[in-house]
Amino acid sequence: KQTGYTALDYGFVNTAATRSDITYIDGESGILRYRGYPIDQLAENASFLEVAWLLIYGDLPTEDELADFDERIRRHTLLHEDLKRFFSALPSGAHPMAVLSSATSALSTFYEGKTDPDNPEHVETNIIRLLAKLPVIAAYAHKTSIGQAFLYPDNSLGYVENFLRLNFGVMSEPYEIDPVMARALERLLILHEDHEQNASTSTVRLVGSTGADQFASVSAGIHALSGPLHGGANEAVLQMLGQIRESGESVQRFVERVKNKEDGVKLMGFGHRVYKNYDPRAKIVKQSADEVLDQLGVNDPLLDLAKELEEIALNDEYFQSRNLYPNVDFYTGVIYKAMGFPTRVFTVLFAIGRLPGWLAQWREQNLDNKSKIGRPQQLYTGEPERRYPA
Ligand code: CMC
């Protein structure tokens, strides 16, 4: 006999766990809006921090609000030297996503007594701390993975420029920012800023619902994002393209293997729980892929391979009947690669992009007096009562 059981809903396909004012998606029509603003308009015209403010506080910032927000973030970029030692305690080949989530969790130990979810001053300061320090941790995770020394943040630089320098600068030489690359990366990060109740955001909310602080919640969100069905797909797409190219297998044959579900092989970067039409983010990324590679002077045959794969899949009954279209991860990897990021850093970039959304959703839940601890039901399918042999 089940008690308290309502409905079985694997993967929460039909269950809303919250109300939210932040992001609107119409998956049938391929629409995505942050606080009412269409994603294409924001990606084209806004800055990353402007969109972060919009997501967190509900309206576009005034000039003064944005300047103050930017300034406060710049003042919080330094990591405690003790935290920097954390990186050298991990194997140099450690995956940057594991380093990022662990270091985010470790970050909270520097703010004991300053992370109370019921203290608005703590909450607001930790939004600034996380926005300021996570890109630095991410860049150090990248540097650790390639065995290079860390640079101190340069707070005269903007958010994205600083991040690029921390990733690609080296101690001995001045780093020249490429404005084309900086703007291209900023646009990609804006596209990732929020996506309503996806797996990592739901994780952030679930952890936050227990009264856990922003550091614990964001760290858990990073773990959830790392999986290949979620943010880890951008890394998996590049691996898939690389394997097809190296094996010499035809794209058509690869697609046949996907359709036959041979060895569980999937077309990574395709399909989405919510979009049953072209992912509006993927549309923008695809448009900019050619442009960015061209501007960066990169000619990557993997981009042509990705296009061929897309073309074949979109004209195939298997993908059409299941409404499978490219998602945001299908073309981003090719651009990140052209920028010089190693494949293993791609999902870290997704995390830096998604951070404002996680913070906005955590804060919205924290301020919602209707929110309760998240606690799904189950349908028990095990043994009935048994007697332990006396
Ligand atoms: N390749 C081949 N078949 C697929 C794919 C794919 N990428 N995606 C879904 N299908 C098939 C699936 O096998 C199923 O077929 P059938 O009805 O014969 O069993 C049908 O389409 C429905 O798929 P589903 O698995 O029930 O759909 P879902 O909503 O549970 O999963 C998904 C969504 C994104 C996990 C899935 O499409 C997938 O695994 N895609 C590849 C991984 C990927 O690109 N993830 C990034 C998502 S977007 C970025 C983000 O927000 O994280």
Boltz pocket constraint, residues with backbone or C-beta under 6 A from the ligand:
constraints:
  - pocket:
      binder: B
      contacts: [[A, 11], [A, 195], [A, 198], [A, 228], [A, 229], [A, 230], [A, 231], [A, 233], [A, 258], [A, 265], [A, 266], [A, 267], [A, 268], [A, 269], [A, 270], [A, 271], [A, 272], [A, 273], [A, 274], [A, 322], [A, 324], [A, 327], [A, 328], [A, 329]]
      max_distance: 6.0
